[in-house]
Amino acid sequence: MSQTLVIFAALAMTLACFSCMRSFMAASRAEDYGRAIWYKGAASLCFVFLGLTASLRCSDGAYAWKLVPGLFLGLVGDELLALRFLRPDRHDAWFSAGAFAFALGHGLYTWAAFQRGGPMLDTALLLFILLLGLSGVYAGVKGSHRGPQRLSAAVYIALVCFMAASACAAAVKAPGASTLLMALGAVGFVLSDNVLCAYCFGEDRRFGLNWLIHISYYGAQLCIAWSIFFA
């Protein structure tokens, strides 16, 4: 596949991801959850295929094949989270299963970040403390620390913060387009998941927050997928 065709396909999948996300949000607002789950899956397939396409041009196969399964786990997590609206009687079970799939993906992203950044644990830990502290302040302001799943939510947010700290540390230790995109995506995850916890467990249920959750989330996954091109 030629370089031009690969780039064209990547750009098309990026645009398609946001288009499907917009359709998903419209279906969610209309509470048409059956249609929403299909649009959400389609949006997630776009960033998975983007990662696969990028891996064709990636010179660091070990990096690519940590991120691509991570992207796929994001697709799985998306669909599991969406199922909680179709089966509200199993809401907490679907939510926990989705969070577990994302946690596995974050583990792969962290592994990839350390591969790119080399010895950087001290920097990653400092950034982790900063991100976790900011997340704690936000949870306190929004009241999302008082929900019934507050302990599991706190553990999950800590994992996301460590993944983001690792990606940012890699961008500091080994600066370049790949590590910068990975860091941007990782920080997008911190934003998305903190707002998601506030939206689900806190008191602010404005639908505009749902837009922020999904724009930052899909932007995060797309940045991570695009980082493969430059690795």
N, C-alpha and C positions, 0 to 999 in steps of 0.2 A: 504494500500500500504506500503510495507516494506521500511525501511530507505535506503537500498542499491538501490532499484528500483527508489526511488524518486531522489536520487543523480544522478543516471545514466541518468534519464530523463532530469534533470536540465542541466547536462553537454551536453547532446545531443542537447538540445534546444539552448544552448549558442553557440555551434559550428554551428548549422544550421542557427542561426541569422547572423553570420558573412559570412557564405557561400551565403545566399540569398542577403546580402548586396553587396557582390562582384559581383554577377550576375546583381543586380540592377545598380551598377556603370558601368558595361560593356554596359548594354542596354542604359543607359543615355548618355554615350560617343558616342554610335552609333546613338543617337537621335531617338531610338526606344522607344518612350514614352509609347506606349500601353503595351509593354512587361515590361518596367521599373516599371509601377505602380503595376503590379502583384508581381514582386519580392520585391518591397518596402513593400507592404502589408504583404507578407510572412515573411519578416524579422521582422516586427513589431509584427505579431502574435506570433513569437517565444518568444519575451520578455513578452508579455501578458500571454502566457501559462506558462512561467517560474514563473511569479508572482503567478499565480493560483496554480501551483504545490507547490511552497514554502509556500503558505498559509495553505496547508494541514498539514505542520509540524510546523507552527508558534504558539507559546504560547500566543502571544499578538494579538488577533483577531481584536481589534480596530485599531491597527497600520496597519495590513495587509489589512484591508478593506478600508483604505484610499489610500494606495499605488496601489492596484489592479485597482480601477477605474481611478487613475491617469495614469497608464500604458495604459489602454484602450483608454483614451483621447489622449495619444501620438499616438496610432495607427490611430485614427480618424484624428488627425492633420497631420500625415504623408500623408495619402491618399488625404486630401484636398489640401495640398501643391503640391502633384504630379499632381493633376488635372489641375493646372495652365498651365502645358505644353501641355496637351491635348486640353484645351480650352483657348488659349492665348487671345481671345477676352474678357474673364472674369478673366484675370490674377490677377488683384489686389483684386477682390472679393474672389477668392479662397485662395489667400495668407492671406488675413485678417481673413477669416473663420478658416484657419488652425492655425494661431497665436492665435485666441480666444480659440480654443480647447486646445492648449498647455497651455495657461494662466490659464484655469480652472484646468488643471492637476497640474500646479505649485502651485496653491492654496491648493490643497489636499496634495502635498508633504510638503508644509510649515506647514500645520496643523499637519501632522504626525511628523515632526521634533520637533515641540513644545511639542507634546505629549511625545516624548521620552526624550527630554532635560529638561523639567520642566521650572522653572523661569529662563529665559536667554535673555530677550529682550535687556538688555544693551550690552551684548556680541554680539548679532546678529546685533545690530545697528552699532557697531564699525566695524564689518567685512563687513557689507553692504556698508558703506562709502568707505572702502578700495577697494572692488570689483567694485563698481560703478565708482570710480575714475580711476582705471586701465582700465575699459571698455571705459571711456570717452577719455583717452589718445590714446587707440588703434583706436577708431573711428576717432579721429583727424588725426592720422598718415595715416589711410587707406582711409580717405575721405568719410566714410560711413555716416557721420553726415550731408551730404549735399543733400541727396536724397529727392524725393518728399514725402516720407513717414517717414521722419526723426523724427517727433514728436511721432507717434505711435510706431516706432522702439525703440525710447528712453524709452518710458513708458514700453514696453515689456522687454527690457534689464534690466531696474530697477527692474521689478518683478522677473526676473530670478536671478538677483544678491541678492535680498532679500531672495529668496528661498534657494540659495546656502549658504548665510550667516547664515540662520537659521539652516541648516543641519550641517554646520561646528561648530556652537555654541553648538548644541546638542552633537557633537562628543567631544567637550571640556568638557561640563558639565556632560555628561554621557558616558564616553569612553567605547567602546566595538566594537566587530566585526560589529554589525548591524549599529551603528551610523557612524562608519568609512566608511563602504561601501556606506552608504547614502551620506556622505559628498563627497566622491570621485565622485559619480555619479552626484551630484549637481554641483561640480566644472567643471565636464565634460560638463554639459549643458552650463555653462557660456562661456567656450571655444568655443563650437560648435556654439552657437547663435551669439557670437561676430564675428566669422569668417563668418557665414552665412550672417550677415548684411553687412560685408565688401565685400563679394562676390557678393551679389545682388545689393547693392546700391553704392559701391565704384568703384574704377577703376581697381582693380586687379582681373582678371577673369581667372587666371591659373586653369586648371582642377585639379591640385594637391591640391588646397584649398578645392575642393569638397570632395576629399578623407578625408582630415582632418576633415571637417564638419561631415561626416557620421561615421567615425571611433570613434570620440569623442562622437557623439550623441548616437550611439548604445551601445558603452561602458558605457555611463552614464545610459541609461535605464536598461542595464543588471546589473550594480552595484546596482541600486535601487531595482530591482527585487530580486537579491541575498541577499540584506539586510534583506528581510523578513524571510529568513531561520534562522537568528540568533537573531530575536527579541523575 
